[in-house]
């Protein structure tokens, strides 16, 4: 099929077999399995690298002043919105109930997908948040930003769990392994890393100590390896 414009994002609905496409001009179109254009979903304010979809079939898109939703089967806008401006990245929790959002202001927010209410926000950095990603069990949230630092947060409290040293370039894609023990990190200049995030996750005392440490891991070539935290960098 020929969309007519460079494609920015696309989503294949598993139930209907329809393909939702957002082109370079941010126009939404709906295509059938035979390649025929079925509908025009209007215009979406989004620059996401992917289109997250809720378990009940809502596609998450972002705009200048709010997060909006499209019907995954028709591409049509839905009435639900979450009032949050300049969102740069989003992720849906594994249970489908929560949305994590990063912004150009360096802030991360958590919203309830049922009520659209923002339940928690915290400042991560002064610059842009480039990616957010829930761990498979939903207990941790990974974030990356233009400060080139990847951080792990306790989802329930927003408390910092660990932070990696600055990468050579700003990461923009984060993916947990299915067991949640490793985090794949991709940045510019064709670079990628694998971070073992499993140590001490079940140890509350060590987790609390690590949450006050600036850099409990160090970068060696293209690998992140565990390192002893500098006592001078940790709170009491």
ABEGO torsion letter per residue (X at the ends): XBAGBBBABBBBBAAAGBBBBBBAAGBBBBBBAAGBBABBAEBBBBABABBBBBAAGBBBBBBAABBBBBBAAAGBBBABBBBBBGBABBBBBAAGABBBBBBAAGBBBBBBAAAGBBABBBBABABBBABBBBBAAGABBBBBBAAGBBBBBBAAAGBBABBBBBBABBBABBBBBAAGABBBBBBBGGBBBBBBAABGAABAAAAAAAAABABABBBBEABBBBBBBBAAABBX
